[in-house]
Amino acid sequence: MTPHNRREFIQGTGAAAVASITAACATTGRLAGANGRLGMGLIGCGSRGLSVAKTFKGTARVDFLRVCDVFDERADKARTELEVKAEAAGDHRRVLDDPSIDAVLIATPDHWHSRITIDALDAGKHVYVEKPLTYAIEEGVDIIRAARLNDRLCQVGMQQRSGEHYREAKERFIDGGLIGKVTLARTWWHGNSFHLQKVPEGPQPPGLDWKRFVGPRPWRDWNPAQYYNFRAYLDFGGGQITDLYTHWIDVVQWFMGEERPKAAVASGGVYHYKDGRNAPDTICVLTEYPSGWTATFEATLAPGLKGAGVEIVGTEGKLEITRSEYRFTPADASKPVIAGRAARDLTLAHVENFLACCATGARPNGDVVFGHNAALTSHLGNIAYLEKRRIELDPLDDRVLPV
């Protein structure tokens, strides 16, 4: 697209256009891989990327053929642990140029997600990309378009979508009407250690391509904190809001059947960790929905508080749900509390769903559209925090309404 046509396309998108792009292809093309196994590449060999890659490998249905990272040390570690024979790459395009690669796992910092995902889809690869799908709202429709036009899967790593106890709770209490009219969904995630990574002091390590790490973001000289603890810097991600709220608001929007908020407000700041970070260490977000309910998110990195979960409150009771269990408490105290537990690891279930869809061509549980919508809601929270005002979303588009 020319810049002019791309701008017109984005300006004409939003809820209606996403639905149109999605309807254009009900299923994706099958891609089973050689001998029924997928040849995969790992792009982004940090702790999360390597962990999910090991989950893929543990299914015995995947062969990792290439790995890629800007830091040789991490790439070499992944290459050894995944038993990859080919040389590691520093440029993701080297992985995508390999015809033996059927699918890629993308686990880079957020600011690279869009470019690498689109490149992979355009190269004919299926994609499993860690959340958040996007670094900025406007990237989402471009990724959806690439997935649909290339007839490829794009699963976003929001693994709750594949959790049986999540599906059970939704069907029983939300869809079944036991909860009544929902007015409030509370979410929280306190003390997440990924936002407090230890930063080694010293010069830039040999074998670390800092220029490529910075990539599309404004240039700055080597900064170890911004590399090792990138989630604490808004040039490389959205802090706790896009890293953590994206998980929980996806659950809430899925349960409620309402994927787009109409407005957001937020407040917080860097109150405790005066270490140079500019993503708030304490944040509260409220997102309001057209059908008449509000979702909230609160998070702090302060050492005094730990825990994460979702609580959906209705006129007939409340549903509390985490990655391990759920608990429904009726408003009528004479009625019994109903509880349930997760049957298996959520990431494994999500990986297996992706692999099954690669074989059948069905849409995955964490489809790219859901990933876009969850990230969009989170981005609204960050915009509200940064601009210190109520942010309203165009009901037919992905644009923030002017003041």
C-alpha positions as CSV (number, residue, x, y, z in Angstrom):
1,M,0.0,0.0,0.0
2,T,1.1,3.6,-0.6
3,P,1.1,5.7,2.6
4,H,-2.0,7.5,1.3
5,N,-3.9,4.3,0.7
6,R,-2.8,2.7,4.0
7,R,-4.0,5.8,5.9
8,E,-7.3,5.6,4.2
9,F,-7.5,1.9,5.0
10,I,-6.8,2.4,8.6
11,Q,-9.1,5.4,8.9
12,G,-11.9,3.2,7.4
13,T,-11.3,0.4,9.8
14,G,-12.5,-0.5,13.2
15,A,-15.2,-2.8,14.4
16,A,-17.0,-2.9,11.1
17,A,-13.8,-3.5,9.0
18,V,-12.4,-6.1,11.4
19,A,-15.7,-8.0,11.0
20,S,-15.5,-7.7,7.2
21,I,-11.9,-8.9,7.0
22,T,-12.7,-11.8,9.3
23,A,-15.8,-12.8,7.3
24,A,-13.7,-12.9,4.1
25,C,-12.2,-16.2,5.2
26,A,-14.0,-18.6,7.6
27,T,-11.1,-21.0,8.0
28,T,-7.4,-20.9,7.2
29,G,-5.5,-23.1,4.9
30,R,-4.1,-26.4,6.3
31,L,-0.5,-26.7,6.9
32,A,0.4,-30.0,8.6
33,G,4.2,-29.9,7.9
34,A,6.4,-32.7,6.7
35,N,5.4,-36.2,8.0
36,G,2.6,-34.6,10.0
37,R,5.1,-32.6,12.1
38,L,5.6,-28.8,12.0
39,G,8.9,-27.2,11.3
40,M,9.1,-24.2,13.6
41,G,11.3,-21.2,14.2
42,L,11.7,-19.4,17.5
43,I,12.1,-15.6,17.2
44,G,13.0,-14.1,20.5
45,C,14.9,-16.4,22.8
46,G,14.3,-14.8,26.2
47,S,12.9,-16.7,29.2
48,R,9.2,-16.7,28.0
49,G,10.1,-17.5,24.4
50,L,12.2,-20.5,25.4
51,S,9.6,-21.7,27.9
52,V,6.8,-21.7,25.3
53,A,9.1,-23.3,22.8
54,K,9.9,-26.2,25.2
55,T,6.1,-26.6,25.6
56,F,5.8,-26.9,21.8
57,K,8.7,-29.4,21.7
58,G,7.2,-31.4,24.5
59,T,4.2,-32.3,22.3
60,A,6.5,-34.4,20.1
61,R,4.7,-32.8,17.1
62,V,7.2,-30.0,16.4
63,D,10.8,-29.8,15.2
64,F,12.5,-26.5,15.9
65,L,14.7,-25.8,12.9
66,R,15.9,-22.2,13.5
67,V,16.2,-19.8,16.3
68,C,16.7,-16.0,16.2
69,D,17.7,-13.4,18.8
70,V,19.6,-10.1,18.9
71,F,21.8,-11.6,21.6
72,D,24.0,-14.5,20.7
73,E,24.1,-15.8,24.2
74,R,20.4,-16.3,24.4
75,A,20.2,-17.7,20.8
76,D,22.9,-20.2,21.6
77,K,21.2,-21.3,24.8
78,A,17.9,-21.8,22.9
79,R,19.7,-23.6,20.1
80,T,21.2,-26.1,22.5
81,E,18.1,-26.7,24.6
82,L,15.8,-27.1,21.5
83,E,18.4,-29.3,19.7
84,V,18.5,-27.0,16.7
85,K,21.2,-27.9,14.1
86,A,21.2,-24.8,12.0
87,E,23.2,-21.7,12.9
88,A,21.3,-19.1,15.0
89,A,20.1,-15.9,13.2
90,G,20.2,-12.3,14.3
91,D,17.7,-11.2,11.7
92,H,14.2,-12.7,11.7
93,R,14.1,-12.6,7.9
94,R,16.7,-15.4,7.8
95,V,14.2,-17.7,9.6
96,L,11.3,-16.7,7.4
97,D,13.4,-17.3,4.2
98,D,13.8,-21.0,5.2
99,P,11.2,-23.1,3.2
100,S,11.3,-25.9,5.8
101,I,9.8,-23.5,8.5
102,D,6.0,-24.0,8.6
103,A,5.3,-21.8,11.7
104,V,7.0,-19.4,14.0
105,L,6.8,-18.6,17.7
106,I,7.4,-14.8,18.2
107,A,8.4,-13.8,21.7
108,T,10.3,-10.5,21.2
109,P,9.7,-7.3,23.1
110,D,6.4,-5.6,22.1
111,H,7.8,-3.0,19.7
112,W,8.9,-5.8,17.2
113,H,5.6,-7.8,17.3
114,S,3.8,-6.1,14.4
115,R,6.7,-6.1,11.9
116,I,7.8,-9.6,12.5
117,T,4.2,-11.0,12.6
118,I,3.3,-9.4,9.3
119,D,6.6,-10.5,7.7
120,A,5.9,-14.1,8.9
121,L,2.4,-14.1,7.6
122,D,3.4,-12.6,4.3
123,A,6.1,-15.4,4.1
124,G,3.3,-18.0,4.4
125,K,4.1,-19.0,8.0
126,H,1.5,-19.7,10.7
127,V,2.2,-17.5,13.7
128,Y,2.0,-18.0,17.5
129,V,2.8,-14.6,19.0
130,E,3.0,-13.6,22.6
131,K,0.8,-10.9,23.9
132,P,0.2,-8.0,23.6
133,L,-0.3,-8.4,19.8
134,T,0.6,-4.8,19.2
135,Y,2.7,-1.9,20.4
136,A,0.1,0.6,19.1
137,I,-3.6,0.5,18.3
138,E,-3.1,1.1,14.6
139,E,-1.0,-2.0,14.1
140,G,-3.8,-4.4,14.8
141,V,-5.8,-4.1,11.6
142,D,-2.7,-4.5,9.5
143,I,-1.9,-7.8,11.3
144,I,-5.5,-9.1,10.9
145,R,-5.4,-8.1,7.2
146,A,-2.1,-10.0,6.7
147,A,-3.4,-13.1,8.4
148,R,-6.6,-13.2,6.4
149,L,-5.2,-12.3,3.0
150,N,-2.4,-14.9,3.4
151,D,-4.8,-17.5,4.7
152,R,-2.7,-18.2,7.8
153,L,-3.3,-18.8,11.5
154,C,-2.3,-16.2,14.0
155,Q,-2.7,-17.3,17.6
156,V,-2.0,-14.8,20.3
157,G,-0.6,-16.1,23.6
158,M,-3.6,-15.3,25.7
159,Q,-3.7,-18.9,27.1
160,Q,-6.8,-18.5,29.2
161,R,-8.8,-18.8,26.0
162,S,-7.8,-22.5,25.9
163,G,-8.5,-23.2,29.6
164,E,-11.4,-25.6,30.2
165,H,-12.2,-24.2,33.6
166,Y,-12.6,-20.7,32.0
167,R,-14.9,-22.2,29.3
168,E,-16.9,-24.1,32.0
169,A,-17.3,-21.0,34.1
170,K,-18.4,-18.8,31.2
171,E,-21.0,-21.3,30.0
172,R,-22.3,-22.1,33.5
173,F,-22.5,-18.7,35.1
174,I,-22.4,-16.0,32.4
175,D,-24.1,-17.7,29.4
176,G,-26.4,-19.6,31.8
177,G,-27.5,-16.4,33.4
178,L,-26.8,-17.5,37.0
179,I,-24.8,-14.3,37.6
180,G,-27.6,-12.0,36.6
181,K,-26.9,-8.5,35.1
182,V,-23.2,-7.8,35.3
183,T,-22.2,-4.3,36.4
184,L,-18.6,-4.6,37.3
185,A,-15.5,-6.7,36.4
186,R,-12.6,-6.3,38.8
187,T,-9.1,-7.4,37.7
188,W,-5.7,-7.2,39.5
189,W,-2.1,-8.4,39.1
190,H,0.3,-7.4,41.8
191,G,4.0,-8.0,42.2
192,N,4.7,-9.4,38.7
193,S,8.4,-10.2,38.7
194,F,9.0,-9.8,35.0
195,H,8.8,-6.0,35.5
196,L,11.6,-6.2,38.1
197,Q,14.3,-7.9,36.2
198,K,17.8,-7.8,37.5
199,V,20.0,-5.5,35.4
200,P,23.7,-6.5,35.0
201,E,26.0,-3.5,35.2
202,G,28.8,-3.0,32.7
203,P,29.3,-2.3,29.0
204,Q,27.3,-3.8,26.1
205,P,28.0,-7.5,25.9
206,P,29.7,-8.8,22.8
207,G,27.3,-10.5,20.5
208,L,24.3,-8.3,21.5
209,D,23.0,-6.3,18.5
210,W,21.7,-3.2,20.3
211,K,20.9,-1.4,17.1
212,R,18.6,-4.2,16.0
213,F,17.0,-4.4,19.5
214,V,16.1,-0.7,19.3
215,G,14.8,-1.2,15.7
216,P,11.9,1.1,14.9
217,R,12.0,3.0,18.2
218,P,13.9,6.3,18.6
219,W,17.6,5.8,18.9
220,R,19.4,5.9,22.3
221,D,22.8,4.7,23.3
222,W,23.3,1.3,25.0
223,N,21.3,1.2,28.2
224,P,21.4,-2.1,30.1
225,A,18.2,-1.4,32.0
226,Q,16.2,-0.8,28.9
227,Y,17.4,-4.1,27.4
228,Y,17.2,-6.4,30.4
229,N,14.1,-4.8,31.9
230,F,12.4,-3.5,28.8
231,R,8.9,-3.9,30.2
232,A,9.6,-0.9,32.5
233,Y,10.1,1.4,29.5
234,L,7.3,2.7,27.4
235,D,9.4,2.9,24.2
236,F,9.5,-0.9,24.1
237,G,6.1,-1.9,25.6
238,G,3.1,-0.7,27.6
239,G,4.2,-1.6,31.1
240,Q,1.9,-3.6,33.3
241,I,-1.2,-2.5,31.4
242,T,-0.4,-4.1,28.1
243,D,1.6,-6.9,29.6
244,L,-1.0,-8.0,32.3
245,Y,-4.3,-6.2,31.8
246,T,-4.3,-7.7,28.2
247,H,-4.6,-11.2,29.7
248,W,-7.4,-10.3,32.1
249,I,-9.4,-7.9,29.9
250,D,-9.4,-10.6,27.2
251,V,-11.1,-13.0,29.6
252,V,-13.6,-10.3,30.6
253,Q,-14.5,-9.2,27.1
254,W,-14.8,-12.9,26.0
255,F,-17.1,-13.7,28.9
256,M,-19.2,-10.6,28.4
257,G,-19.4,-11.0,24.6
258,E,-18.4,-7.3,24.2
259,E,-15.0,-6.9,22.7
260,R,-14.7,-3.1,22.5
261,P,-15.0,-0.5,25.3
262,K,-16.3,3.0,24.8
263,A,-14.0,4.9,27.2
264,A,-11.1,4.6,29.6
265,V,-9.6,6.5,32.5
266,A,-6.4,5.8,34.4
267,S,-4.2,7.0,37.2
268,G,-0.9,5.9,38.7
269,G,2.8,6.7,38.6
270,V,6.4,5.6,39.4
271,Y,5.9,5.8,43.2
272,H,8.5,3.4,44.5
273,Y,11.0,2.1,41.9
274,K,13.0,5.2,41.1
275,D,15.4,3.3,38.8
276,G,14.8,5.3,35.6
277,R,11.7,3.4,34.5
278,N,8.9,5.4,32.9
279,A,6.2,2.8,33.0
280,P,4.2,3.2,36.2
281,D,5.0,0.8,39.0
282,T,1.5,1.4,40.3
283,I,-1.6,1.8,38.0
284,C,-5.4,1.8,38.1
285,V,-7.4,1.6,34.9
286,L,-11.2,1.7,34.3
287,T,-12.7,0.8,31.0
288,E,-16.4,1.4,30.3
289,Y,-18.6,-0.6,27.9
290,P,-21.6,0.4,25.8
291,S,-24.0,-2.1,27.3
292,G,-23.6,-0.7,30.8
293,W,-20.8,-2.1,32.8
294,T,-17.2,-1.2,33.9
295,A,-14.0,-3.2,34.0
296,T,-11.2,-2.2,36.4
297,F,-7.5,-3.1,36.6
298,E,-5.1,-2.4,39.4
299,A,-1.5,-3.4,39.7
300,T,1.5,-2.5,41.9
301,L,5.0,-3.8,42.0
302,A,5.4,-2.7,45.6
303,P,6.7,-5.7,47.7
304,G,3.8,-5.7,50.0
305,L,1.2,-7.2,47.7
306,K,1.0,-10.3,45.5
307,G,-1.6,-12.0,43.5
308,A,-3.7,-11.9,40.3
309,G,-7.2,-12.7,39.3
310,V,-10.6,-11.6,37.9
311,E,-13.9,-11.0,39.7
312,I,-17.1,-10.5,37.8
313,V,-19.9,-9.1,39.8
314,G,-23.6,-9.4,38.9
315,T,-27.0,-8.9,40.5
316,E,-27.3,-12.6,41.4
317,G,-23.7,-13.3,42.5
318,K,-20.0,-13.0,41.8
319,L,-17.6,-15.1,39.9
320,E,-13.9,-15.2,41.0
321,I,-11.5,-16.9,38.5
322,T,-7.8,-17.3,38.3
323,R,-5.5,-19.5,36.2
324,S,-6.0,-22.4,38.7
325,E,-9.6,-22.2,39.8
326,Y,-13.0,-20.5,39.9
327,R,-15.5,-19.8,42.6
328,F,-19.1,-18.6,42.2
329,T,-20.8,-17.1,45.3
330,P,-24.6,-16.5,44.9
331,A,-26.0,-13.2,46.2
332,D,-28.5,-15.4,48.1
333,A,-26.5,-16.7,51.1
334,S,-28.8,-19.7,51.4
335,K,-27.5,-21.1,48.1
336,P,-24.2,-23.0,47.9
337,V,-20.9,-21.7,46.6
338,I,-19.8,-23.5,43.4
339,A,-16.1,-24.1,42.7
340,G,-14.0,-25.7,40.0
341,R,-10.3,-26.2,39.2
342,A,-8.1,-26.1,36.1
343,A,-7.5,-29.6,34.7
344,R,-4.2,-28.9,32.9
345,D,-1.5,-26.4,32.1
346,L,-3.0,-23.5,30.2
347,T,0.0,-22.8,27.9
348,L,0.1,-26.5,26.9
349,A,-3.6,-26.4,26.1
350,H,-3.1,-23.2,24.0
351,V,-0.2,-24.7,22.1
352,E,-2.1,-27.9,21.4
353,N,-5.0,-25.8,20.1
354,F,-2.7,-24.0,17.7
355,L,-1.2,-27.3,16.5
356,A,-4.6,-28.8,16.0
357,C,-5.7,-25.8,14.0
358,C,-2.6,-26.0,11.8
359,A,-3.8,-29.5,10.9
360,T,-7.5,-28.7,10.4
361,G,-7.5,-25.1,9.2
362,A,-9.9,-24.0,12.0
363,R,-9.5,-20.7,13.7
364,P,-7.5,-20.9,17.0
365,N,-8.9,-20.0,20.4
366,G,-6.7,-16.9,20.7
367,D,-7.4,-15.7,17.1
368,V,-5.7,-12.5,16.0
369,V,-9.0,-10.5,16.2
370,F,-9.3,-11.2,19.9
371,G,-5.7,-10.3,20.4
372,H,-6.2,-7.0,18.6
373,N,-9.3,-6.2,20.7
374,A,-7.6,-7.0,24.1
375,A,-4.5,-5.0,23.2
376,L,-6.7,-2.1,22.0
377,T,-8.5,-1.9,25.3
378,S,-5.1,-2.0,27.1
379,H,-3.7,0.8,24.9
380,L,-6.7,3.0,25.8
381,G,-5.7,2.6,29.4
382,N,-2.1,3.7,28.7
383,I,-3.3,6.7,26.6
384,A,-5.6,7.7,29.4
385,Y,-2.7,7.5,31.9
386,L,-0.3,9.5,29.7
387,E,-2.8,12.1,28.6
388,K,-4.4,12.3,32.1
389,R,-7.9,12.5,30.7
390,R,-10.9,10.4,29.8
391,I,-10.3,8.7,26.5
392,E,-13.2,7.8,24.3
393,L,-13.1,5.4,21.4
394,D,-14.9,5.9,18.1
395,P,-17.7,3.2,18.2
396,L,-17.1,2.3,14.5
397,D,-13.4,2.7,14.3
398,D,-10.1,2.1,16.1
399,R,-9.5,5.9,16.6
400,V,-9.5,7.8,19.8
401,L,-12.0,10.6,19.7
402,P,-10.5,14.1,20.0
403,V,-11.0,16.3,23.1
